[in-house]
Amino acid sequence: MRPVLPGDVIQAALALLAVPEPARAGLIRQMLDEAGQADAFRQSTGRAHPDFGTGSLMSAAMTRPRAREPYWDDPDYARCLVMVLQVVTGERPAPAA
C-alpha cells in the first residue's frame, strides 16, 4: 500500500460511515488488502489496478459507496476516523478477514 495521506483517511472513514457499524471492521481490512494488491500491481505493471486503483487507501475507498462528509464533531464519523487512524498506525491491528 502506498503511504497514507489525510485524504486517504477521510475517504476510508466515509466508506466506513456508509455501512452499518458491525461491518466496518471487515471493510477496513478489505480496503487495506485491496490497496496492497493494487500497489503491487502498479509496481509490477506501471498501471493502476483495474478494480482497486493506484494502491492508495483513497483509491480503494473510492471504489465503493461513501457517505457524504459530515462535520467533524459528528460522533459516528469521529469513530470511523479514529478506526482508520488506529489501523493504519498499527495502534489496533486490522481485523482478520
C-alpha positions as CSV (number, residue, x, y, z in Angstrom):
1,M,0.0,0.0,0.0
2,R,1.2,3.5,-0.7
3,P,1.9,5.9,2.1
4,V,-1.2,7.2,3.8
5,L,-2.2,10.9,3.4
6,P,-5.1,12.8,5.0
7,G,-7.3,12.3,2.0
8,D,-6.9,8.5,2.4
9,V,-8.1,8.7,6.0
10,I,-11.1,10.8,5.1
11,Q,-12.2,8.7,2.2
12,A,-11.8,5.5,4.1
13,A,-13.7,6.9,7.0
14,L,-16.6,7.9,4.7
15,A,-16.7,4.4,3.2
16,L,-16.9,3.0,6.8
17,L,-19.6,5.5,7.7
18,A,-21.7,4.3,4.7
19,V,-22.0,0.8,6.2
20,P,-23.5,-0.4,9.5
21,E,-21.1,-0.4,12.4
22,P,-20.8,-4.2,12.6
23,A,-19.5,-4.3,9.0
24,R,-16.8,-1.6,9.5
25,A,-14.0,-3.7,10.8
26,G,-14.2,-6.1,7.9
27,L,-14.4,-3.2,5.4
28,I,-11.3,-1.5,6.6
29,R,-9.5,-4.9,6.3
30,Q,-10.8,-5.3,2.8
31,M,-9.8,-1.8,1.7
32,L,-6.2,-2.3,3.1
33,D,-6.0,-5.6,1.3
34,E,-7.2,-4.1,-2.0
35,A,-4.8,-1.2,-1.6
36,G,-1.9,-3.6,-1.1
37,Q,-2.9,-5.7,-4.2
38,A,-3.3,-2.5,-6.3
39,D,0.1,-1.2,-5.2
40,A,1.8,-4.5,-6.1
41,F,0.0,-4.5,-9.5
42,R,1.1,-0.9,-10.1
43,Q,4.7,-1.6,-9.2
44,S,4.9,-4.6,-11.5
45,T,3.0,-3.2,-14.5
46,G,3.2,0.6,-14.2
47,R,-0.6,0.8,-14.4
48,A,-3.4,1.2,-11.9
49,H,-5.2,-2.0,-10.9
50,P,-8.4,-2.2,-13.0
51,D,-10.6,-2.8,-9.9
52,F,-8.7,-1.4,-6.9
53,G,-7.0,1.7,-8.3
54,T,-3.5,3.0,-7.7
55,G,-2.5,1.4,-4.4
56,S,-3.6,4.2,-2.2
57,L,-6.2,3.7,0.6
58,M,-8.2,6.5,-1.0
59,S,-8.5,4.8,-4.3
60,A,-9.6,1.5,-2.6
61,A,-12.2,3.5,-0.6
62,M,-13.5,5.3,-3.7
63,T,-14.4,2.1,-5.4
64,R,-17.4,1.7,-3.0
65,P,-20.2,3.8,-1.7
66,R,-19.2,6.6,0.7
67,A,-21.3,8.7,3.0
68,R,-21.5,12.5,2.5
69,E,-18.9,14.1,4.7
70,P,-20.5,15.3,7.9
71,Y,-19.0,17.8,10.3
72,W,-16.0,16.5,12.3
73,D,-18.0,16.7,15.5
74,D,-20.3,14.0,14.4
75,P,-19.7,11.2,16.8
76,D,-20.2,8.3,14.4
77,Y,-17.9,10.0,11.8
78,A,-15.3,10.6,14.5
79,R,-15.3,6.9,15.4
80,C,-14.8,6.0,11.8
81,L,-11.8,8.4,11.5
82,V,-10.3,7.0,14.7
83,M,-10.8,3.5,13.5
84,V,-8.9,4.2,10.2
85,L,-6.1,6.0,12.1
86,Q,-5.7,3.3,14.6
87,V,-5.4,0.6,11.9
88,V,-3.0,2.5,9.6
89,T,-0.7,3.4,12.5
90,G,-0.7,-0.1,13.9
91,E,-2.3,1.0,17.2
92,R,-5.0,-1.5,16.6
93,P,-4.4,-4.4,14.2
94,A,-6.7,-4.7,11.3
95,P,-9.3,-7.4,12.0
96,A,-8.9,-10.7,10.2
97,A,-11.0,-11.1,7.1
